[in-house]
Amino acid sequence: MKIKEIRDKQTPAIELEVKDLQKHLFDLRTQAVTEKLENPSLLNKTRKDIARMKTILRERELVEKKDQEKSQPEKPKVKVEKKRKPKLPRSTKSQGKRKPQPSEMNTQK
């Protein structure tokens, strides 16, 4: 099915046809498993037709959403500031003090 033919149809008709094609695709897959499928290219064609129809439905959905946003008045955007944690002072460990090594502990007695 060509994309122009799909665009000419109404949304409910496209949705109905998508459901029908999904059932048909299921039947084709079961035929493929049982090795009774005469034309294997029908699987790809059906999948692509479903994808085309879903694409058109999504495009229409986005257009409707955009129209609704244009018709509603804009809300003022409020900037929310993040709370920052206060910086803690560095510990004595990182200021250059080190722990004595076990060998140094024995010599200091």
N, C-alpha and C positions, 0 to 999 in steps of 0.2 A: 504494500500500500504506500502510495506517495504521500509526502508531507503536506502537500497542498490539499489533498483529499481529506486528510485528518483535520486540518485547520478549518475547513468548511463545515465540519460537523459541530453540533452543540456539545457542551461539556458532559451532560448526562449520557448522551449517546456514546461518547468516547469511553466513559467509565464503564459502561455496560459491555462495550466491545473488548476492553482490556480484560474484564473478568472472563469473557468467553474465550479469548485467546489464551489466557492462563490455563483454563481447563483443557483447551486443545493441546497446549504444550505438554501438560501432564500426560495426556493420552499418547502423544508422540513419544515421550520418554519411556512410557511403559511398553510401547511397541518396539522401541529400540532395544530394550532389555530382553524382550522375548524374541528378538530377531525377526520380527514381522514387518519392520519398517521398510517400505519400498523406496522412499525418497529421503535420504538422510539430510539433505539440504533444507528440508522443511523445518528442522529444529532451529537452525540459525535464522532463517527468514522469520519465523514466528517470534523468536526472542527479540529480534531487531524491530519488528512491528510494535511489540509491547513497549520497548524502550522509546520509540518515537512518540507513541501516544502518551506515555508518562511524561515525556519532556514537554509536550504541548500543554498537558494539564498543569504542570509545574509553572510554566511560563504564564499561563492565565492566572494562576494563584498569586504569583508575584505581582502581576499588574493590578489585581484587585487590592492587594495589600498596600501597594504604593498609592493607589487612588484614595483609599481610606485614610492614609497618613496625611495626604494633601488636604483632605476635607476637614480634618481635625485641627484645632488651633495648636500652635506650638507651645509646649510647656517650657518655662525657663529652666535652663540647666543649672543645677546647683553643684558647685564644686565641693567635694568632701575631702577634707584633709586627713591624712593618715596620722595616727598617734605614733610618735616615735619613742623608743625606749631610751632612757638616759644612758649615757656612756659611763661605764664603771671604770674606776681607776685601775691601772695595771697592777698585777700582783707582784710580789717581791721576786718571784721566780723569774719573771721575764726581765727584771732589772739587772741581771748579771750575777746574782747570787746563785751559787750552785751547791749541790749536796756533796758532802765529802764522800770519796770513794772508799770502799771497804779496806783497801790497802792503806789509805791515809789514816783511817780510824785506828788501826793497830799501832802505828808509829807514834801517835799523839799521846799515848798512855804515859 
